[in-house]
Amino acid sequence: MPDEKFDEKEMEKREEKAPEEKWRRDPLGGIVWACILIWAGFVFLASNLGWLDAILARTEEITGVGAIDKVLSAWSVVALGAGVILLIEVAVRLLVPEYRRPVLGTFILGIVFIGIGLGDLIDWNILFPVIIIGVGLSILFRALRK
């Protein structure tokens, strides 16, 4: 009887510490969302100071894609950056064994954010099929990896 009671108390202690230990082992999710918030803050600061329009105009000169500064808003740039950050998280989770876990949901969310960010710049008739192809490739790679 005393052993059973000891085992129950030990199990309760482990369950209480589990979320905290999980955070210590896998801080990547928190880091990613902090980076997204920091990115959003920088973009809105640049927009409020008038720098974003200048940066987008310079990007237009380099890429040759016309009217980028008139089409992309601060929210579009935030969504685009958030999507890229989430795709970087997917890559890290796939490449670093300590942080490995299912990434399909994060991949889809990243693609959706990129789609929202590029929605004003690229026609949805092109973007939607590309998203479907990306999801299909993700599922294929996941199946082949097993």
KEVO-643764 format. One line per field, with one value per residue: residue in three letters; y, z, x of N, C-alpha, C in turn; residue number from 1. Coordinates in nm, 3 decimals, always signed. Atoms other than C-alpha are relative to their C-alpha. Example, Ala and Ser with C-alpha at 12.3 -4.5 7.8 and 13.67 -1.06 7.14 Angstrom:
residues 2
res c(ALA/SER)
npy c(-0.119/-0.119)
npz c(+0.000/-0.006)
npx c(+0.089/-0.082)
capy c(-0.450/-0.106)
capz c(+0.780/+0.714)
capx c(+1.230/+1.367)
cpy c(+0.120/+0.109)
cpz c(+0.000/+0.073)
cpx c(+0.090/-0.077)
n c(1/2)
***
This chain:
residues 146
res c(MET/PRO/ASP/GLU/LYS/PHE/ASP/GLU/LYS/GLU/MET/GLU/LYS/ARG/GLU/GLU/LYS/ALA/PRO/GLU/GLU/LYS/TRP/ARG/ARG/ASP/PRO/LEU/GLY/GLY/ILE/VAL/TRP/ALA/CYS/ILE/LEU/ILE/TRP/ALA/GLY/PHE/VAL/PHE/LEU/ALA/SER/ASN/LEU/GLY/TRP/LEU/ASP/ALA/ILE/LEU/ALA/ARG/THR/GLU/GLU/ILE/THR/GLY/VAL/GLY/ALA/ILE/ASP/LYS/VAL/LEU/SER/ALA/TRP/SER/VAL/VAL/ALA/LEU/GLY/ALA/GLY/VAL/ILE/LEU/LEU/ILE/GLU/VAL/ALA/VAL/ARG/LEU/LEU/VAL/PRO/GLU/TYR/ARG/ARG/PRO/VAL/LEU/GLY/THR/PHE/ILE/LEU/GLY/ILE/VAL/PHE/ILE/GLY/ILE/GLY/LEU/GLY/ASP/LEU/ILE/ASP/TRP/ASN/ILE/LEU/PHE/PRO/VAL/ILE/ILE/ILE/GLY/VAL/GLY/LEU/SER/ILE/LEU/PHE/ARG/ALA/LEU/ARG/LYS)
npy c(-0.120/-0.125/-0.018/-0.053/-0.139/-0.070/-0.005/-0.098/-0.134/-0.022/-0.024/-0.133/-0.097/+0.001/-0.063/-0.143/-0.055/+0.034/-0.114/-0.081/+0.073/-0.002/-0.132/-0.004/+0.085/-0.048/-0.141/-0.051/-0.062/-0.132/-0.085/-0.033/-0.099/-0.125/-0.058/-0.054/-0.126/-0.097/-0.036/-0.087/-0.129/-0.071/-0.040/-0.112/-0.115/-0.049/-0.059/-0.127/-0.097/-0.023/+0.077/+0.118/-0.039/-0.017/+0.134/+0.068/-0.066/+0.048/+0.139/-0.006/-0.030/+0.116/+0.117/-0.032/+0.022/-0.134/-0.043/+0.078/-0.087/-0.041/+0.117/+0.064/-0.081/+0.049/+0.129/+0.100/+0.028/+0.076/+0.136/+0.063/+0.032/+0.105/+0.125/+0.042/+0.044/+0.132/+0.099/+0.024/+0.093/+0.132/+0.052/+0.034/+0.120/+0.116/+0.023/+0.016/+0.110/-0.035/-0.078/+0.066/+0.031/-0.021/-0.138/-0.028/-0.115/-0.119/-0.021/-0.055/-0.136/-0.083/-0.022/-0.089/-0.135/-0.049/-0.027/-0.125/-0.108/-0.020/+0.001/-0.119/-0.009/+0.115/+0.043/+0.122/+0.110/+0.064/+0.029/+0.110/+0.129/+0.017/+0.044/+0.141/+0.078/+0.001/+0.092/+0.135/+0.036/+0.023/+0.131/+0.099/+0.012/+0.062/+0.142/+0.063/+0.000/+0.115)
npz c(+0.000/+0.001/+0.130/+0.092/-0.035/+0.043/+0.146/+0.040/-0.027/+0.096/+0.130/-0.005/+0.009/+0.138/+0.085/-0.026/+0.058/+0.142/+0.092/-0.021/+0.059/+0.145/+0.044/-0.004/+0.107/+0.130/-0.006/+0.137/+0.026/-0.064/+0.072/+0.130/-0.017/-0.041/+0.123/+0.079/-0.064/+0.022/+0.141/+0.016/-0.060/+0.090/+0.122/-0.032/-0.029/+0.129/+0.071/-0.065/+0.024/+0.143/+0.056/+0.073/+0.139/+0.065/+0.018/+0.106/+0.127/+0.035/+0.042/+0.135/+0.092/+0.009/+0.058/+0.125/-0.014/-0.014/-0.099/-0.123/-0.114/-0.002/-0.018/-0.129/-0.120/-0.114/-0.041/+0.097/-0.028/-0.125/+0.030/+0.080/-0.091/-0.092/+0.075/+0.019/-0.131/-0.028/+0.087/-0.058/-0.112/+0.058/+0.043/-0.119/-0.062/+0.083/+0.007/-0.132/-0.066/-0.133/+0.013/+0.097/-0.033/+0.122/+0.045/+0.109/-0.036/+0.005/+0.141/+0.062/-0.053/+0.065/+0.138/-0.003/-0.028/+0.120/+0.095/-0.040/+0.025/+0.144/+0.061/+0.081/+0.102/+0.090/+0.025/-0.073/+0.095/+0.003/-0.135/-0.061/+0.042/-0.057/-0.138/+0.003/+0.036/-0.118/-0.098/+0.054/-0.014/-0.142/-0.034/+0.069/-0.070/-0.131/+0.023/+0.043/-0.113/-0.085)
npx c(+0.080/-0.078/-0.064/+0.099/+0.021/-0.122/+0.003/+0.100/-0.054/-0.110/+0.064/+0.059/-0.110/-0.048/+0.101/-0.002/-0.121/-0.008/+0.003/-0.119/-0.112/+0.020/-0.043/-0.146/-0.051/+0.047/+0.039/+0.007/+0.131/+0.001/-0.095/+0.058/+0.107/-0.066/-0.058/+0.111/+0.040/-0.107/+0.010/+0.117/-0.034/-0.092/+0.072/+0.090/-0.084/-0.049/+0.113/+0.035/-0.107/-0.010/-0.111/+0.049/+0.024/-0.131/-0.058/+0.075/-0.034/-0.136/+0.019/+0.057/-0.110/-0.090/+0.066/+0.067/+0.144/+0.056/+0.100/+0.001/+0.026/+0.140/+0.085/-0.022/+0.021/-0.077/+0.055/-0.046/-0.141/-0.001/+0.045/-0.104/-0.111/+0.043/-0.001/-0.139/-0.051/+0.059/-0.065/-0.131/+0.024/+0.022/-0.130/-0.080/+0.059/-0.032/-0.145/-0.061/+0.073/+0.051/+0.124/+0.087/+0.139/+0.079/-0.011/+0.092/+0.084/-0.083/-0.029/+0.120/+0.018/-0.101/+0.042/+0.117/-0.049/-0.067/+0.108/+0.065/-0.095/-0.015/+0.133/+0.023/-0.104/+0.010/+0.137/+0.038/+0.012/-0.132/-0.045/+0.074/-0.056/-0.135/+0.021/+0.041/-0.120/-0.086/+0.056/-0.018/-0.142/-0.026/+0.056/-0.083/-0.127/+0.026/+0.023/-0.125/-0.094/+0.034)
capy c(+0.000/+0.263/+0.199/+0.269/+0.596/+0.698/+0.614/+0.825/+1.125/+1.084/+1.069/+1.385/+1.571/+1.465/+1.573/+1.914/+1.967/+1.830/+2.157/+2.345/+2.075/+2.066/+2.441/+2.399/+2.123/+2.296/+2.676/+2.707/+2.783/+3.071/+3.204/+3.194/+3.383/+3.637/+3.689/+3.739/+4.005/+4.177/+4.169/+4.321/+4.594/+4.682/+4.688/+4.914/+5.142/+5.166/+5.237/+5.510/+5.675/+5.658/+5.419/+5.129/+5.318/+5.407/+5.046/+4.913/+5.174/+5.067/+4.702/+4.798/+4.943/+4.628/+4.365/+4.550/+4.457/+4.771/+4.946/+4.728/+5.026/+5.110/+4.754/+4.617/+4.760/+4.723/+4.438/+4.256/+4.288/+4.163/+3.862/+3.788/+3.803/+3.590/+3.326/+3.320/+3.292/+3.000/+2.824/+2.871/+2.704/+2.413/+2.377/+2.385/+2.127/+1.898/+1.940/+1.948/+1.618/+1.778/+1.997/+1.743/+1.720/+1.726/+2.039/+2.014/+2.261/+2.512/+2.467/+2.534/+2.839/+2.974/+2.931/+3.098/+3.396/+3.425/+3.402/+3.681/+3.890/+3.841/+3.844/+4.201/+4.150/+3.809/+3.687/+3.426/+3.221/+3.148/+3.155/+2.910/+2.624/+2.688/+2.653/+2.324/+2.200/+2.297/+2.111/+1.808/+1.812/+1.839/+1.535/+1.346/+1.422/+1.325/+0.994/+0.923/+1.007/+0.734)
capz c(+0.000/+0.081/-0.253/-0.443/-0.259/-0.328/-0.698/-0.723/-0.562/-0.785/-1.095/-0.985/-0.941/-1.288/-1.446/-1.278/-1.410/-1.759/-1.928/-1.775/-1.880/-2.228/-2.258/-2.159/-2.414/-2.694/-2.673/-3.052/-3.062/-2.817/-3.002/-3.334/-3.205/-3.032/-3.366/-3.539/-3.284/-3.314/-3.695/-3.676/-3.443/-3.678/-3.982/-3.812/-3.680/-4.028/-4.171/-3.916/-3.978/-4.357/-4.404/-4.528/-4.840/-4.914/-4.864/-5.087/-5.355/-5.345/-5.373/-5.681/-5.843/-5.768/-5.867/-6.153/-6.022/-6.062/-5.795/-5.503/-5.268/-5.371/-5.344/-5.027/-4.700/-4.362/-4.280/-4.599/-4.511/-4.156/-4.290/-4.546/-4.282/-4.039/-4.308/-4.381/-4.008/-3.972/-4.272/-4.111/-3.799/-4.015/-4.164/-3.820/-3.685/-3.979/-3.964/-3.588/-3.416/-3.070/-3.199/-3.428/-3.411/-3.664/-3.878/-4.132/-3.947/-3.909/-4.276/-4.385/-4.155/-4.298/-4.654/-4.564/-4.413/-4.722/-4.936/-4.738/-4.766/-5.141/-5.201/-5.331/-5.541/-5.697/-5.848/-5.634/-5.950/-5.938/-5.563/-5.460/-5.681/-5.556/-5.198/-5.285/-5.450/-5.139/-4.909/-5.138/-5.143/-4.766/-4.731/-4.987/-4.810/-4.477/-4.619/-4.786/-4.468/-4.279)
capx c(+0.000/+0.265/+0.434/+0.111/+0.059/+0.420/+0.378/+0.061/+0.230/+0.533/+0.308/+0.124/+0.454/+0.568/+0.239/+0.261/+0.614/+0.542/+0.435/+0.727/+0.974/+0.821/+0.879/+1.243/+1.290/+1.097/+1.103/+1.078/+0.705/+0.740/+1.042/+0.858/+0.553/+0.779/+0.959/+0.622/+0.523/+0.861/+0.831/+0.481/+0.608/+0.895/+0.664/+0.408/+0.682/+0.833/+0.488/+0.413/+0.751/+0.707/+0.999/+0.787/+0.678/+1.040/+1.154/+0.877/+0.954/+1.321/+1.211/+1.010/+1.325/+1.528/+1.270/+1.105/+0.760/+0.554/+0.349/+0.455/+0.444/+0.088/-0.045/+0.115/-0.012/+0.155/-0.083/+0.017/+0.385/+0.316/+0.125/+0.396/+0.670/+0.469/+0.425/+0.796/+0.879/+0.636/+0.792/+1.133/+0.991/+0.873/+1.221/+1.386/+1.141/+1.214/+1.592/+1.661/+1.571/+1.527/+1.243/+1.078/+0.700/+0.413/+0.436/+0.155/-0.068/+0.214/+0.304/-0.054/-0.079/+0.247/+0.121/-0.210/-0.026/+0.193/-0.121/-0.284/+0.032/+0.059/-0.316/-0.319/-0.008/-0.076/-0.400/-0.582/-0.637/-0.263/-0.208/-0.481/-0.355/+0.001/-0.125/-0.294/+0.027/+0.224/-0.011/+0.001/+0.382/+0.387/+0.164/+0.373/+0.702/+0.550/+0.433/+0.767/+0.957/+0.773)
cpy c(+0.128/+0.025/+0.059/+0.148/+0.085/+0.016/+0.104/+0.142/+0.035/+0.032/+0.140/+0.108/+0.009/+0.069/+0.151/+0.065/-0.018/+0.121/+0.087/-0.066/+0.000/+0.134/+0.010/-0.082/+0.056/+0.145/+0.060/+0.070/+0.139/+0.097/+0.046/+0.107/+0.133/+0.070/+0.061/+0.133/+0.109/+0.048/+0.097/+0.138/+0.081/+0.050/+0.119/+0.127/+0.061/+0.067/+0.136/+0.108/+0.030/-0.079/-0.116/+0.034/+0.016/-0.135/-0.073/+0.063/-0.045/-0.144/-0.004/+0.027/-0.123/-0.116/+0.028/-0.026/+0.134/+0.014/-0.086/+0.089/+0.045/-0.116/-0.059/+0.099/-0.056/-0.137/-0.112/-0.039/-0.080/-0.145/-0.077/-0.042/-0.111/-0.136/-0.053/-0.051/-0.138/-0.108/-0.029/-0.094/-0.142/-0.062/-0.040/-0.127/-0.126/-0.035/-0.027/-0.106/+0.037/+0.071/-0.065/-0.027/+0.023/+0.147/+0.037/+0.122/+0.131/+0.035/+0.066/+0.144/+0.096/+0.034/+0.094/+0.143/+0.060/+0.033/+0.129/+0.118/+0.033/+0.012/+0.120/+0.009/-0.107/-0.041/-0.131/-0.119/-0.075/-0.048/-0.120/-0.136/-0.025/-0.045/-0.147/-0.089/-0.011/-0.095/-0.144/-0.047/-0.029/-0.138/-0.111/-0.020/-0.066/-0.150/-0.073/-0.009/-0.118/-0.124)
cpz c(+0.000/-0.135/-0.102/+0.023/-0.046/-0.151/-0.049/+0.021/-0.098/-0.139/-0.005/-0.013/-0.144/-0.094/+0.019/-0.068/-0.152/-0.093/+0.011/-0.063/-0.153/-0.056/-0.004/-0.114/-0.137/+0.007/-0.137/-0.030/+0.058/-0.072/-0.132/+0.016/+0.052/-0.122/-0.088/+0.059/-0.021/-0.145/-0.022/+0.058/-0.089/-0.125/+0.028/+0.036/-0.129/-0.080/+0.058/-0.023/-0.149/-0.067/-0.086/-0.147/-0.075/-0.027/-0.113/-0.137/-0.048/-0.049/-0.142/-0.103/-0.022/-0.075/-0.135/+0.003/+0.032/+0.111/+0.125/+0.118/+0.007/+0.031/+0.140/+0.114/+0.111/+0.045/-0.094/+0.027/+0.130/-0.027/-0.080/+0.087/+0.098/-0.069/-0.022/+0.131/+0.034/-0.089/+0.046/+0.119/-0.050/-0.040/+0.120/+0.063/-0.081/+0.003/+0.135/+0.078/+0.137/-0.006/-0.093/+0.061/-0.127/-0.040/-0.109/+0.029/-0.006/-0.144/-0.070/+0.047/-0.063/-0.143/-0.006/+0.027/-0.121/-0.107/+0.031/-0.031/-0.147/-0.073/-0.087/-0.118/-0.107/-0.010/+0.074/-0.093/-0.014/+0.140/+0.062/-0.048/+0.055/+0.145/+0.004/-0.035/+0.120/+0.107/-0.047/+0.011/+0.145/+0.043/-0.064/+0.072/+0.136/-0.015/-0.040/+0.114/+0.094/-0.069)
cpx c(+0.085/+0.067/-0.097/-0.023/+0.119/+0.001/-0.100/+0.052/+0.112/-0.056/-0.061/+0.108/+0.052/-0.098/-0.003/+0.121/+0.005/-0.007/+0.124/+0.123/-0.012/+0.046/+0.152/+0.060/-0.033/-0.048/-0.027/-0.132/-0.009/+0.092/-0.059/-0.108/+0.055/+0.060/-0.109/-0.047/+0.103/-0.003/-0.116/+0.029/+0.093/-0.073/-0.091/+0.077/+0.053/-0.112/-0.035/+0.105/+0.020/+0.112/-0.049/-0.025/+0.131/+0.066/-0.070/+0.027/+0.138/-0.007/-0.056/+0.110/+0.088/-0.066/-0.063/-0.148/-0.063/-0.101/-0.007/-0.038/-0.145/-0.094/+0.014/-0.021/+0.088/-0.050/+0.044/+0.145/+0.013/-0.039/+0.105/+0.118/-0.035/-0.001/+0.141/+0.059/-0.056/+0.061/+0.142/-0.012/-0.020/+0.133/+0.085/-0.054/+0.031/+0.148/+0.066/-0.079/-0.058/-0.134/-0.101/-0.137/-0.081/-0.005/-0.102/-0.087/+0.077/+0.034/-0.119/-0.024/+0.100/-0.037/-0.120/+0.044/+0.071/-0.105/-0.073/+0.092/+0.014/-0.132/-0.029/+0.096/-0.012/-0.146/-0.029/-0.018/+0.132/+0.037/-0.070/+0.050/+0.141/-0.010/-0.038/+0.118/+0.092/-0.049/+0.018/+0.144/+0.036/-0.050/+0.084/+0.133/-0.017/-0.021/+0.128/+0.103/-0.026/+0.047)
n c(1/2/3/4/5/6/7/8/9/10/11/12/13/14/15/16/17/18/19/20/21/22/23/24/25/26/27/28/29/30/31/32/33/34/35/36/37/38/39/40/41/42/43/44/45/46/47/48/49/50/51/52/53/54/55/56/57/58/59/60/61/62/63/64/65/66/67/68/69/70/71/72/73/74/75/76/77/78/79/80/81/82/83/84/85/86/87/88/89/90/91/92/93/94/95/96/97/98/99/100/101/102/103/104/105/106/107/108/109/110/111/112/113/114/115/116/117/118/119/120/121/122/123/124/125/126/127/128/129/130/131/132/133/134/135/136/137/138/139/140/141/142/143/144/145/146)
***
